[in-house]
Amino acid sequence: MTKVRPAAAASASLWEREREVAAIAEAVETLCADRSSSGHLLVLRGEAGFGKTALLAETRRIAESRGCAVWSARGGETLRSVPFNVVRQLLQPALLSLHPEEAREYLGDWYDIAGPALGILEPGEGHADPQGVCDGLVAAVTRLARRDYPLVLLIDDAHWADQETLRWLVAFVERLDELSVLVVVARRPGEVKGDAARHLDAIGLAAGRAVTSLSALTPPAVAGLTRATLGPHADAAFCREVWAVTDGNPYETVELLAKVRDSELEASESSAGELRALNRAARGGGLVDRLEKLGVDATKFAMAAAILGADISVDQAALLAGLGRDDAARCAELLRNARILTGSVPGAVPAGDGDLEFVHPLIASAVYDSIPGGLRTAMHGIAAQVVTDAGKGLAAASRHLLQVHAEGDEELVEQLREAAREHLAVGAPDAARRCLERALSEPPAPEVHAHVLYELGCATLLTAPARTIEHLRTALGMPGLDGPERVDAVYRLSQALLHNDQLEEAVRTVEAEAARHAPGPARLRLQAVQFMWEGVHAGEATTPRRSERLAELAATCTGRDNAERALLILRGFDAMTHGENAEEVAEFCDRALVNGGLAPGLGWTDQEWGIELLMMLASSYAYTDRLDRADALFNEALRAYTSAGWSGGHLALAHAYLGLGLRRRGRLKEAEESLRESLRVAERVGRGLPLYWSATCNLIDTLLARGHVAEAWETAEQYGFAPPYPSTIVLPDPRSVRGRLLLAVGRTKDGINELEAAEKAAAVRGHLNPVMVPWAVELARALATEDPARANRLVSEARRQAERFGTDTAIGEALRCAAALETGQRAVRLAQQAVTFLESSPCQYEHAAARVEYGLLSRSVTELGRGLSLARSCGADGLVDQAQQALRGMGAPQVGLVPGQTRR
């Protein structure tokens, strides 16, 4: 037998990979050369056996020779259902090197959010926000990467990575421009579909031209590899047959040549005919035959290892295979010698006590597929017990529980329900869904069935509202859900209908359930929910006399419990939208508070009522000039969602409404920043949702206030700010904002049409608050020339509504509009009155606009200077330009200064 030279054996899988190795070496060199350089992503695509793992091993060798830290992880075919499996593997070297207090210090605020997903912290109660956990993992890796520079991350078999890891990886590679780290991802083409395929495509898109598609070896390369392995005497015909038998697959070529070497087959044309039989023995059924020749115990041990899939320890495989410790150790050694099992990847730290893995995924798949179906199912059941007994929890055991035969086992149903709760607590709702769907197929006992459906509906609420509707409707139609849990299920169902754009049905569902209950807390809560969904509906009122009925019900409320507090908030919001007296609106809202704050159970992260109710409360304060209360609530929401790791729709809305509050106060630059962040988060959640409209509408409104008309138009075009509008109300009124935008860009006729549509929509809903729905003053200004009589009627009605509402802002804005329609001293007097009211208003932009307009009408340098100063403090660049131009026209010696001021 020809001896193999060590160098040749080590590089066998890298034949014809010089270009790829050079690219890897260059990327490592770039990483090490400059700590401030941008990160780099390489993607290796290739069929099974094409040498992806070998290239990753070479990347490790090159990186470590340059002093880099290297973290690695690998997906597994049977492990795709294990959430955070791959990212946990990746971070273990860093995490295990840290003391718990060090880990907390490095991860900072993200420790409590990402810690449970990483397995370094026990999860809390309730559901973790998946987007928040993803953001926490991005932050965790980012901070650890900066500590361990230069760092190389290797991810093998990414096509088998779990969904949670892929979602994290997509988010992380988007940050590489600001982080010096090298990421190398290896994957097979195809293999996956759905969200996993979408995530992998996004990673490939991020890599751009750094995606390398590996090809099979050419005949000359196979000939060179054959002679390097077996010796130079291997003849050409033999080498050609090696290539023909393996199709140039590098892994199969290496394995076949190892078999040739082990069998001492002569490398000549006369023995080339035996290569096909040898190749069959190295793969698929031949591999299983070879395994069986090692003995029954070794076969059972290999099967146990294939079932475990990861963290393969001799002790756990022995328990699963029914072997003693010594026999299991002997089998492990036999399988190592037979090139079936090997030690873990160099440098990788096992998640548990596992120290074994299969030499190649193809071998693992072949062994797993060889296990008879009934035996495989039984072994998964035993594996679940082994994993649980090892203290790894039911979430870790759940991938085995999913494979167990359905037999109506009540204990299995409870295990799967508990596993689902554990998955939800770490931010893995898809894993929870799989557990609960499997529990349903058991099936559960009749008295439990509805509860499982309810839990499944809660698990899918944010990710699949249509499926949630189906589950919850079925649950509510079965016996078992009673008392508060049934009321909560109805509320969740109505939420899902709302998210699925079935608001009308959401209202009807809650209304029907309320009718089933006698007067009391449950009925009161359901009535409040019905009024809440009707309150956010942008179409016609869904029930007759809604406002009157709400007023009657709220009149009996003292705020003694959260249902009564909710009704008071809803009454205040309804009164605000209808333009009732602002003092009374604020009184309703104040009565819903406890010692000036939110009542226990009614906080931003409490699940019983949801975000909509509190946004109504804060908005009512914002539009009644109680901006201090509104600001406190908006900031409290942002803090609550940030600290809880809620990085999805809730955070987007918090930023949007904080931006609304800042815009109302006249802090336009800060408002724009908050609204852009809201839009960034909303983009991740999905376009077309109400939260997306809130972010876009408020941003455009703020840009118009700043005088950035072109940018406002570009934003509207980019984010689809145009009809059709959402079925839920958006603040401020999107039709009014779009009408003002169209007027600003010179599309006067279209702007008037849009404002008239706003007029009709407001009339249908009775939305008469002239500040929240400011179509009237905008339309009056637009019609001032072509239809002055109608313009005057509009402004007269706007003044009447503003005086009814009674806030300084509403009255001042109506007076500003009235002044714009007048001439001479009457215009000056009206403008002066507008300044008087807006000077007392907390809305500084409107005050600045009124000052500038009064200065223009009165030709007062003093008033223009004051207006200019206010406009600058607001960030209202358009007003600044207008005031400066007027002052220059008046010959003011120092533009923009109030007389008596000096430049600094």
N, C-alpha and C positions, 0 to 999 in steps of 0.2 A: 504493500500500500504506500502511495506517495504521501510524504509528510507535507502539510500545508504550512507555508511561511506565515508567521504571525502578522506581518504587515499586510499581506494579501488577504488573510481572513478578516482582519479588522476593517478593511476598506471594500469588501466584496459588494456590499449593497450600495456603494457610492459610485460604481462604474457609470460613466457618461453623465455624471452629475457635477462636472467641474464648474459649469456656468452657475448653477444654483449655489454651490459651496462658495464661489467667489462673491456672489451677491450677499450671502449671509456674512461672510468675513468683512465685506465693506460696511454692512449695516452695523456690525459690532464695533468696527473701528470708528465709525462716525459717532456712535453712542459714547464711546470712551474718550473721544477727543475733546468734547465740549459739553459740560454739564448743563449749559443753558440751551443746548440744541433741542429742536422738536423731536418728539418720539417718532417711531417708525413701526409700520405694520407690514409683515410679510405673510402671504397666504400660499400654502402649498396644496395644490389640488392633484389628486391622482387616484387611480383605481386601487383596490386592495392589493397589497404586495408590491406596489411601485416604489417603495423606498422612502415614504414620508417619515416614518419613525426613525429610519437611519439618518435622514437629514436633520431631524431634531436632535438626535444624539450627537451628530457632528457640530451642530450649533452649540450644544452644551460644552463640548470639548473646546471649541474656539473661544467661547465666551469666558469659560473658567480660566483658560490660559491667559486671558487679558485681565483677570482679576474681577470679573463680573459675578454678581450674585445671580443664580439661576433658579427660578421656581418653575415647576412643571406639573401638569395634570393631564389626565386622559379620560375621554368619555368611554362608556361601555354600552354594548348593544342591549344588555339586560338591565341597565341602570338608568335609562333615560327618564324613568318615572321618579327618580330620587331627586327632590329639589335641592339646589345649591351643591350638588355632589362635586362637580368639577371645580367650582370656585373655592370650595372648601379645601380640596386637594391642593389647589394652587397657593393658598395663603398659609397652609400649615407650617412650612419652614419658618416664616416670620412670626406667626402667632405663638408657636411653641417655644420660640426663643425669648418671648416677652413674659415678664411677670404680669399677673392680672392688672395690677395698678399701672404698669407701663402701658399695657394695651389700652386701658381706659384713657390714659393721658394722650396717647397717639391718636386714638379715634375720636376723642373729644365728645361733642354732642352726638356723634353718630354711634357711639358705643352701645347705647341701649337699643338703637334701631337695627344696626347691622349685626350686633353680637349674637343674638339668637339664631340668625340665619347662618352665621359662621360656626355655630356650635360652641362658642366660648362663653355663652351666657344663657341662663334659663329664660325661656320666653315668658312674657307677662300674660295677663288675661286679655281676652278679646281678640280682635282681628288686627294684624299689622297691615299697613297699607303697602301693597306690592311695589308701587312706584317709589315710595319712601325708602323701602328696604333696598331697592335697586340703587337709588341715589346714595344710600349709606354705604353700599359695597363699593361704588365708584370712589367715594371719599376715602374709604378705608384703604383701598389699593393705592390710591393717589398719595396718601400720606406715608404709607409704608414704603412706596417706591422712592419717594424723595429721601427717606432715611437710608435706604439700601442701595443708592446709586453707586455704580452703574448696574442696572437690573435688566434681566432678560426673562420674559415670560413665555413658556412653551406650552401650547395646548394641542394635544394629539387627539385624533379621532373626534374632531369637533362636531361631526355629523351625528354623533351619538351623545352629545352633551345634553344636559337637561335644559328645559325651557328657561328656567330662572337664570342659569349661568349664561345662556346665549343672550338673554335680555340685558344682563349686566355687561357682557362683552361689547354689545353694540353701543351702549352708552359710554363705556370706557374708551373705546377706540376713537370716539368723537372728541375726546379730551386730549389726544396725543399731541396736538399742536402746542399745548402748554405744559407738557410733561415729558422729560427725557427718559424714555424707556423703550426697549425693543420688544415687540410682541410678535411671535411666530405661531401661526395657526395652521394645522394640517387637517385636511378633510378629504373625503371622497366626493366626487361629483354625484349629483342625484341623491339617492338614499333616503332623503327626508322630504316632507311636504308640509303644507300649512304654515303655522307661525315659525317653526324651526327653519324651514326653507327661507322664509322672509328675513329672519334674523341673519342667516348665513349669507344671503344675497347682500344685505346691508353691510356686512363685514367685508365682503369682497369689493363692494363699491367704495368703501372707505380706503381699501388698500390700493385701488386704482391699478396702475401698471405694475404694482408689486405683487400681482397674483401670478404664480408660476404653475403651469399645467405640466405635470410630469408625464413622460411617455415611456413606452416599453423599450427595452434594450434592443439595439440593432444586432444583427448576426455577428458582425465583427466584435462587438462588445461582449457578447455571450461567449464567443470563442476565446477572447482574452481572459475572461473570468474563469472559464473552464480550465485553461492551461495554468492560470495562476493558482487554482485550487488543486488540480490533479497532477500538474506537471506539464512541461513543454512537449511531452511525447503524445499528448492527446491529438488525434488526427482530425483533419478538416471535416470528414464525414460525421464523425462522432459529435463534434462541436455543432455542426448544422442541425443534427438531430436533437441535441439539447435545446437549441433555440426553437425548433419546430414543436417540441413536446411542451415547452413552457410558455410559448408565445412571447418570449422575451420578458416575462414577468420577473422582476429582480428577486423577489422573495422566493418564488417557486424555483427559480434557477439555483439560488443558494441552497435551498432545502434538497433539491434533486442531487446536486453535486455532493452534498453531505452524505446522502444515501449511497451514491456511487462510491464515495470514499469508504464508507463503513462496510459496504458489501465487497470491497476490493475488486470491483468490476473493472476490466481492462478498458481503457479509454480509446477504443479503436472501432473501426467501421464494423467489424465482425460482431461486436457486442452492443452496437447502437440499438438494435431491435429490442433490447431489454429495458430501455429507458422509460418507455411508456408504463410498463408494469411498476417500475420503481416509483415513477411520479404519482401513480394512483395510490401507492402505499404511503406517500407523504402528505396526502390531502384527503378530505372528505371521508368516505367509507374506509379507504385504505388506512387513514390515520386511526380510525376507531379499531380496525383489525390489529394495527400495531400496538394500540393501547391495551387491547385485550390480551395480547401476548405477554404483557408485563404482569398479568395475574388479576384475579378478581378483586383483591384488595386495592391494588393500584387503580383499577378501573373505577371502583366506587369512590376512591379519594378524588380522582380527576373529575368525576361527575359532581361530587360535593363542591369542589372548587368552582366549577362552572355555574352551579346554582347560586353560590355566594356572590360570585362575580367581582366583588371588591372586598378589601380588608380581609383577604384570605389568610387566615392563620391556621397553623397545623392543628391547634386545639379545637377550633370551631369546625373545621373540615372533618376532624375525627369524630366529633359528636354527630354530625350530619350523616357521615358514612357508616356510623356504628362500629368504629375501630378504636382500639386502645391507643394510648399516646405513643408507645414505642412503635407499634405497627404503622401508625399514621406517619411518624417521622421517617420510617424506612420507605414508605410509599412516596413521600415527598422527594426523597433523594433519588428514587428510581425515575420519577417523572422529570426531575431536573436533568438527569443523565440522558434521558430520551428526548431532550429538547422540547418538552411539552410545558413544563413549568420552569420558572426562573425566579430570582429574587426581584424585589421591587425595582422600579426605575432608579438609577443612581441619583442620589441627592434628594429624591422625593421622600417625604415623611408620611408614613401611612396614617390614615385617619383613625384607626384603632390599633390593634396589636397585629394587624396583618403584615406578613413579610413575604408573601408569595403572589405571583401573577403569571398569567399565561405568556409564553414566549411571543405569541402573535395573536391578534384578535381573530384571525382566521381559524386558529386552533381552538380558541375558546368557543367560537360559534359552532364548529364542527362537533366538539364534545357535548355542548348543550343540546344541539339538535339531535344527537344520537340517543339521548335519554328517552325511553318510551314515555308516551304522554301521561299515562296513569302514574308511573313512577315519578315523573318530573313534578306532577301536581302534589303528590304526597311529600316529596322532598322539600318543596316550597313550604308546605305546612310545618314540617319539622324545622326548617331554616328560620321561620318566623319565631318559633319558640326559642331556638338557639340564640337568635339576635336579642330577643326580649330578655332572656335569662342573663345575657351578657351586660344588661343594664343600658342598652342603647335606645330603649323606648319604642313605643308602638309606631311612631312615625317612621323610624328606621326599618321596622319590621313590615311596614305596610306594603312594600313592593312584593313581598312574598305572600302576604295575606290576599292580595289581589288575584293571585294565581290559584288559590284553593278552590276545590269543587264547591258549588252551591248546594247546601244540604239543609237549609233552614236552621242553621246553628245560631242560637241567640247570643252566645258568647262571642262568636266571630263578628256579629253585627255591632255589638258594643265595642269591641276592639277597633273596628273600622271607624266608628263614630269618634272614639277618643283619638285615633290617629288623625282624623280630619281636623279635630280641634287643635291638635299640635301643629299641623301644617298651616292652618289659618293664623296661628299665633306668631309664626315666623314669616308670614307674607307669601305663602304658596297656595293660593286658592285653587289652582288647577289640580294640584296634588290632593287637596281636600275633596274636590269634586270627584276625582277618580275613586277615592275611598267610599264616598257616600253612594255613588252610583253602583259600586260593587256591593255595598250593604243592601241596596234595594233588590239586587238580583238574588240575594240569599234565599228567600226574602225575609224581611223582618216579621216579627209577630204582629198580629193585627193592631194591638194596642200601642205598638211602637212605630208602625209604618208611617203614620202622618207626621210624627216627629222627625223621622229621617228625611222625609220630603221637605219639611220646613227648614231643616238644617242645610239641605242641599240648595234650596232656594236662596238662603242667606249667603251661601258660599259663592253662588254665581251671580249675585245681584249686580256687581260692578262690571263683570266681564261678559255676561250673557243675559241681558234682561229678558229677552224672549223666552229663553229656557227657564229662567226664574219664574216667569208668569205661569208657565205650564206646571212647574213643580208645586208652586204655592196654591194654585187653583185646585190641583188634585188633592193636596193636603187638607185644604179647607172643606173639601167635599167628603172627607173620611171622618170617622169617629176618632177621638183621641186628643185633638187640639181644643183646649178649653181655657177659660179664664184669660189672664193677661197674655199668655202665649198666643192665643187665637187672635186677640186684638193686635198684637205685634205682627203676626203673620199677615193680617189684612193690611196693616200699614206698609209692610215690606212689599206686598203685592202692588199696592198703589204706587209706591216708589218705582218699582220695576215698570209699571205701565207708563209712568211719567217719563222715565228714561227711554222708553221705547216709543215715545211720541204718541201715546194713547191717553192723553190727559183727560179727555171726556170720560173714557171708561174708568180711569182712576177715581174720578169724582163719584161716578155711579156706584162703583164697588164699595167705597167707604160709606156712602149714603145708605146703601142697602144693608150693610152690616150694622150701622148705627140703629137702624129701625128694628133690628132683632133684639136690642138690649133695652132693659128697663132704665129709667133715669138713674144716673150714678156716674162714678169716675170713668168707667169704660166707655159709656155712651158719650160722655162729654169729650173724651179724648178723640173719639172717632168723628164727632161733629167738628172739633177744632181742625182735624186733618182735612175734612171735606172743605171747610172754609179756606184752609191754607192753599189747597190745590186750585180751588176756584179763584183765589186771590192772585195766583201767578199765571192764570190763563189769560192769553192775550186776545182771545176772541170774544164772542158774546158771553154775557153772564150765563152760567150753566143752569142756574135755578132761579125761578121768579123771586122777587123781593129778597134777594140774597143779603144786601146791605141792611135792610130793615130787620131781617131775622137775626143777623149777626149782632146788630145794635141791641136788640131785645135780649139776646142771650148774654152778651157782655155786660149788660146793665145789672145782671144778677151776680156777677163775679166780683169777688173781693181780693183775688190773688192768693187764696189759701193753699192751692196746690198748682202743679205745673200745667194741668189741663186748663184751669182758670186763667193762669198767667198767659198761656198760649192764646186764649180767646181775647184777652186784653191787647196783646200784641197785634193780633189780626184785626181787631177793631181799630186800633190806632193806625195801622197801615192802610186799611180801607178808607178811613177818614182822610188820611193824607192824600191818597190818590184822587179822592173826590174833591179835594180842595176845601174841606171843612176847616173850621177855626184851628189854627196851628197850636194855640194854647191847649185846646182840648185834646188834640192829637198827642202832644207831649205828656199830658196828664195820664192818658190811657197807657202809654209806654212806661211812664214812671211807676205806675201801680203794678206793672209786671215784674219789676225789679225787687230784689231783697237787699236792703241796706245799700242801695245804689248800684248793685252788681247783679250778675246772673245767678239765678237760684241753683242750688245743687240739683244735678240731673238735667239741667237745661244749658249746660256748657257747650262750647264749640265742638268738642270731640265726643259728646254724649250721643248715643245712637237712637235714643227713644224718639226724638223729634226731628233731627236732621238740621242741615245748614240753612234751609230756606227760611225757616221761622226767624232765626236770629238775623239773617240778612234783611228781612222785613223790618225788624226792630231798629237796626242800625240805620237803614235807609230812611225810616220815618224821622229819626233824629236829624239826619243829614239834610233833608228837604224842609225841615221846620226851623232851620238856623240854629239847632242845638249841636253844632259841629264838635264841641268838646266831648259830648257823650258819644257821638258817632265815631270820632277818631279813637276814643278809648276802646270801643267795641271792635272796630276794624283792626287795630293793632293787637288787641287781645286774640283775635282770630288768627292773625298771622303768627303770633308767638306760639299759640296752642298747636297749630298744624305743623309748624317747623319743629318744635320740640318732640311732637309725637311721630314725626317722620311721615306725615301725610303729604306726599309730594305730587298727588294727582289733581283731580278736579277741585277738591276742597282748597288746596293751596292756590290754584289758579283764580278761584273766586275771591279768596282772601286778598290777593294782590289787586284784583280788579276793583273790589269795593274800597280797598285802601286808596287806590288811585282815584276813585270817585270822590272820596272824602277830601283828598288833597286838592283835587280840581275844584271842588266846591269852596275850599278855603282860599284858593288862588295861588297855591304853591305848585305852579304848572310844571316846572322842571322835575320836581320830585314825583309829581303825578305821572308824568311821562315815563320815568324810570320804572315805577311800580307797574304801570300798565304794560310796558314792554316785557317785563318779567312774567306778568300774567299770561300774555300771549304766547310766550315761549313755553310755559308749562302747559297751556291749553293745547298747543300744537301736538304735544305728546299724547294727550288724552284723545283728541280727535276733533276734526272740524265739524261745524254744523250744530254742535251742542249749544245749549243756552249759555254755558260759561264762556264759550268761544265768542259768542255775540257780545257778551258783557265786556270782555277784554277789548274787542275790536271797536265797539261803539264808543266806549269811554276814551280810548286812545285817539280816535279821530276827533272827537269832541275837544279833547285837550290840545291836539295839534292845531285845530282851527282857532282856539282861544289864544294860542301862542302866535298865530299869524303864519303858520307853516302850511299854507294851503296846498302847495304842490306835493309836499310829503304826505299830507292827509289824503289827497287823491290817490297817490301811489299805494298807500296803505289799504285804502278801500278796494282798489283793483286787485292787489295781491291777496287779500284775505276774503274776497267775495262779499264785501259789505254792500249788499243790494237785495231787492226782493227776490224770492219770497222770504218773509221774516219768520222767526221761530214762533211756535205756538205758546211759549211762555213770555211774560213781559220782561223787558230789558230796560234798565235804568242807566242813563236817561233814554227817552223815547227814540228808538232808532230811526223812525220815519222823519222826525223833526231834525235829527242830526244829519241825516242824508240830505234832506231838503236844504239845510243851511250849507252843506258841502257843495251841492249842485249850484246854488246861487254864488258861492265863493269862486267857483271855477268858470263862471260866466254862462252856465246853462240855465238861464233864468226861467224859461218855460218849463223845463223838466223839474226845476226846483219848486216852482209854484205847484205843479201837479203833485209832487211828493208831499208838500205841506198840506195840500187839500186832502190827500189820502190820510195824512196824520189826523186832520180834523175829523174825518168820518170815523176813523178807528177809535179816537178818544170819545166821540159822542156815543158810540155803541157801548163802551165800557163805563161811561160816566166819569172818565178821567179828566177832571177840570182843574187840577193843580197846574197853574201857569208856569211854574218853575220846573216841574218834573216833565211836563209835556208842553214845551214852549213854542208850539207851532204858530200860535196866534200872533205873537210879536214878530216872529220871523216873516210870516206871510204878510202882515200889515206893512212891514218895511218894503217887501218885494212888490206890493201892489200900489205903493204910494203914488207913483206917477201914472200908471195906466188905469187905475180904478180907485181914486182917492176916497170916494164915498164909502166903498166897501172897506178900505183900509181903516178909515176912521171908526166904522162900526166895530171892526175887529179889535182895535185898540181900546175902544170904550168898554167892550165886554171883558177884555183882558184886565183893565183897571178894576172893573167891578169884581171879577173873580179874585184878583190880588188883594183887594181890600177885605173880601170875605175871608180869605185865607189868613191875612193879617201879618205876614212876616215882612220885615224891612226889605229883604231881598226881593220878594215878589212885587211889592209896591214900587220899589225903586226901579226895577226892570220895566214895569209897565209905564212908569213915568219917562224913562229913557226913550222908550218906543214912541210915546206920545210927543215928546219933544222933537223926535226925528221927523214927525209928520207935520210939524208946525213951522212957522217962520217968524222972524222978528222977535219982539220982546216976549211974546207968549212962549216961543220956543225956549228963550233964555230962562224964563221963570220956571218952566217945566223941568228943564235940565238942572237948574239949581235945586228944585225940590227933589229930583232923583238923587243928586249928590247927598242931600241931607239924610235921606233914608238909607242909602247905601253906605254912608259913613258909619252908620250904626250897625251895619250888617257884618257878619264874619267873612263874607265872600269878597275877598280883596280884589280879584280880577274885575268883577262887576263895578266895584268902587273906582278902580283905576280907569275903566272905560268911561264911566260917568264923568269923572274929573276931566278927562281929555275932551270929551264931547262938550262939556260945559265951557271949557277953555276955548274951544273952537268957536262956539256960538257967541260967547261974550268977548272974544278977542282978548282974553286975559292971560298975560305971560305967567302970572302967579299960579292960576289954576292949571295951566298947561304944565308948568314945572312940577307941581304937586302930582299931577296925573302921570307925568313921565317918571318921577321917582317911584311911585307905586307900581307902574308897569314894569320897571326894571326889577323891582323886588319880586314880582310875580313870575318873571321870565316871559312876559308877553311881548315878544319881539316886534310883532306887527304894530301894537300900540306905541311902542317906543319909537319906531320909525315915523309913525303918523304925528306924534307929538314933536319930535325933533324937526321934521319938515315944516310944521306950522310955526315953530319958534324961529326957525331960520327965516321964514317968510315975514315974521313980525320984526326981524332985525334984532332979536335978542342977542346981547353981546357974548354970553356964555351959554351955549345951547344946553338945555336940559337941567339948568339950575334954577331953583327958586331964588328970587332976589334976596340978597343977604347971605346966600351960601357961597362958599369958596371951594375950589377944587383942591383935592388932596393928592 
